[in-house]
Structure formats: C-alpha cells, structure tokens
Amino acid sequence: MHYHHEPPHLHLHPSACMALLIPLLVFLILHSANAQPSPGYPLSSKIRSSRFYQGYRNLWGPQHQSVSRDQSSVTVWLDRSSGSGFKSIRPYRNGYFGTSIKLQSGYTAGVNTAFYLSNNEAHPGFHDEVDIEFLGTTPGKPYTLQTNVYVRGSGDGRVIGREMRFHLWFDPTAAFHHYAILWNPDEIIFFVDDVPIRRYARKIEATFPDRPMWVYGSIWDASSWATENGKYKADYRFQPFVARFTDFKITGCSANAPSSCRPVPASPSGYGLSARQYAAMQWAQRNHMVYDYCHDYSRDHSLTPEC
C-alpha cells in the first residue's frame, strides 16, 4: 500500500519575507560597493614588462637593494642604518610608468615606500614631482596610498601639496598589485590594477608639470609625518622593513625623443578616460578615498587654483 504525502506548504507572511530579504539586499549592496568594477581597458597588459637593468639603476643604499637573478624584480629594505632607492636611466617628457609592489605587513609606521616621477636632481629647489607613496601603519590599520603632484618648486621651501589619499580595497601586503602613473601633455592619471583612482588635468600652465622627469622607487624613514601626521614613528625593533617591486613597465617619450613621438593614451579613444574607466574612478573615490586636498577647508586654496 502506497501513501502519497503532499509536501508541506510553507506560507511566509509578507513581513517575514521582507525580514529575510532586507539583510540579503544589504549584503548585496555592500558587496557590490566593495567589489572592484572592471575599468574595461587593461592598459597595463598592453605594455611589455622590462628587466630591471633595462630601465633602472641603483641610486642610493646599494647594500639595501637586491635584484633577482633574472632581473624581473628588485627588493629594497630599510633598517636603522639606511633605506634604498633606484632611478630610471633616462628622463621622460611623458609616458606610462608602472610596477607591481608587495608591501610588508605588521608594524610599519613611519616607513614610506614610494614609486614616483621627479626632476629634483636636475632642478634642486624648484622641481616637479608626481608621487605614489605607501604610508606605513600600525597593526590592525590599513596602509594609506597617497598620490601627490608638485609643480615648479611647490614641494620645496613653502610646500604646497596636492594630496589625495586612499585606503585600498585589498590587502597590499598579501600579494603583488600593479600601480602606475600615466603622464601626458593633458593629464596625469594614477592607476591601481588598471582602475584609475585619480585624474589630475592640465587646467592652467602653472599647475601642471611639463619638464622632463625621471622615474624612482624607494623606501625611507618618513617618521616625522607619514603615519597619522607623525604620531607613530618607525620602530627599528621590527627591522628590516622590506618592499618588493616587479613587473616594471616604462613606455613613452624620453626627453630627447623626436617630436613625432606620441604620448600613451589612457583609453581606447586616445583621449581622457572612457565612460567605464570614469565610472571605476568614481567608485574608487566614493568608497576608498580618505582625503582630498581640494576639500580640506583648512587650506588656502588660492595656492591651488585648480580646485
């Protein structure tokens, strides 16, 4: 004898349905806010990687710098005696400058790991500079990625910084991530894993760097300001502080390239950012930017007219 059992019908009151749905919706919204959107254009993959000595030389702290046997990567470290830095062989008047970096975890307060463009050796006291800097931290707090632009001596003497800072959407100590500066005659764009996080446009001549610059990487003690405005200093009980750089990408017009040399475009259209890239940048700034100098009302913005 076979008994046929109907499956029990589950009747949920509409309010119970809503009670189940709301946490799910909140989760999905938060997850989508944190999920990195595709910028739709893998700019870094369009540029061939080069070996370290094809593009760079040690600048200082040679005993605190180690190049891998195949020259695909360089490790730099800071201890009580010294930090270290490297510099591109050639100066450039525009280009795409990228590298993948892995940072040290744990206590790194006061430590500055930097990848940047500068002409401070050619124009001491009146230089231009474009920075990506990782400001060390204390355990449990994220690294700060600081972008900055100095123009015609605004980083010398009376410093006029143009800082924009981010807390990244991933742990930069867990794996290598690609960081890049695109500098062309119209704009400077900062990229993290091909996501544009900041666009600094040429609005007026006086606020845009146009003299040739070299590319640098370094690790150094910036205890006086790097971590919570200098509250936490480098603690050499935790030395050495190590940073690893790999996947070097340099392309563009060197300082003495012919005038026919064309700047690297940021997007498929050849000018500015695409709609998808712009949306990705808005996402990064909305969710991960923690400081924008243009919105710091304690500052004198007559000195930064581009704001």
QUIRA-V607839 format. One record per helix or strand of 3 or more residues. SS is the DSSP state (h for helix, s for strand). FROM is the first residue (numbers start at 1). LEN is the number of residues. If there is no record, write none. Layout:
[[SS | FROM | LEN] [SS | FROM | LEN]]
//
This chain:
[[h | 14 | 21] [h | 43 | 4] [h | 52 | 4] [s | 56 | 5] [h | 62 | 3] [s | 65 | 3] [s | 73 | 6] [s | 84 | 5] [s | 92 | 11] [s | 111 | 8] [s | 129 | 7] [s | 144 | 7] [s | 164 | 3] [s | 177 | 8] [s | 187 | 6] [s | 195 | 7] [h | 205 | 3] [s | 213 | 9] [h | 236 | 3] [s | 241 | 14] [h | 275 | 14] [s | 289 | 4] [h | 293 | 3] [h | 301 | 3]]
//
